[in-house]
Amino acid sequence: MFFEKILLLVSLLLLLFSPSNAMAYIGPGMGLSAIGTVVAFTGAILLAIVGFVWYPLKRLLAKRKTKNK
């Protein structure tokens, strides 16, 4: 009796979490928007990293230049 309930519960969970076909169509406009979003997000991350590196480096170089004069 207990084993049958566990088997039923496991079967239901497997059925619940099993993937199924979505049968959805993504048109070319949505595809281009998705690609544009990924490119923009990647560019923003790269520019943020460059900004965090370049600004302190620029200040260091300016400080060195004024120190040498």
C-alpha positions as CSV (number, residue, x, y, z in Angstrom):
1,M,0.0,0.0,0.0
2,F,2.7,2.5,1.0
3,F,4.9,1.5,-2.0
4,E,2.0,2.1,-4.4
5,K,1.5,5.7,-3.0
6,I,5.2,6.4,-3.4
7,L,5.2,5.0,-6.9
8,L,2.1,7.1,-7.8
9,L,3.7,10.3,-6.3
10,V,7.0,9.7,-8.2
11,S,5.1,9.0,-11.4
12,L,3.1,12.2,-11.1
13,L,6.2,14.3,-10.3
14,L,8.0,12.8,-13.4
15,L,4.9,13.6,-15.5
16,L,4.7,17.1,-14.1
17,F,8.4,17.9,-14.8
18,S,8.7,16.2,-18.1
19,P,9.2,18.6,-21.0
20,S,6.7,18.9,-23.8
21,N,6.6,20.7,-27.1
22,A,5.6,24.3,-27.0
23,M,4.5,24.5,-30.6
24,A,5.4,28.2,-30.6
25,Y,6.6,30.3,-33.5
26,I,9.1,33.0,-33.0
27,G,9.1,35.4,-35.9
28,P,12.1,37.1,-37.4
29,G,11.3,40.4,-35.6
30,M,11.4,38.6,-32.2
31,G,14.6,36.8,-33.2
32,L,16.3,40.0,-34.2
33,S,15.2,41.7,-31.0
34,A,16.6,38.8,-28.9
35,I,19.9,39.0,-30.7
36,G,20.0,42.8,-30.3
37,T,19.3,42.4,-26.6
38,V,22.1,40.0,-26.1
39,V,24.6,42.1,-28.1
40,A,23.5,45.3,-26.2
41,F,23.8,43.5,-22.8
42,T,27.2,42.1,-23.7
43,G,28.4,45.5,-24.9
44,A,27.2,47.2,-21.7
45,I,29.0,44.7,-19.5
46,L,32.2,45.1,-21.5
47,L,32.0,48.9,-21.5
48,A,31.4,48.8,-17.7
49,I,34.5,46.7,-17.2
50,V,36.6,49.0,-19.4
51,G,35.2,52.0,-17.6
52,F,36.2,50.5,-14.2
53,V,39.7,49.8,-15.4
54,W,40.3,52.9,-17.6
55,Y,39.2,55.7,-15.2
56,P,41.6,54.8,-12.4
57,L,44.4,54.2,-14.9
58,K,43.7,57.6,-16.5
59,R,43.9,59.3,-13.0
60,L,47.1,57.4,-12.3
61,L,48.7,58.5,-15.5
62,A,47.6,62.2,-15.0
63,K,49.0,62.1,-11.5
64,R,52.3,60.8,-12.8
65,K,52.4,63.4,-15.5
66,T,51.9,66.3,-13.0
67,K,54.4,64.8,-10.6
68,N,57.1,64.7,-13.3
69,K,56.6,68.4,-14.2
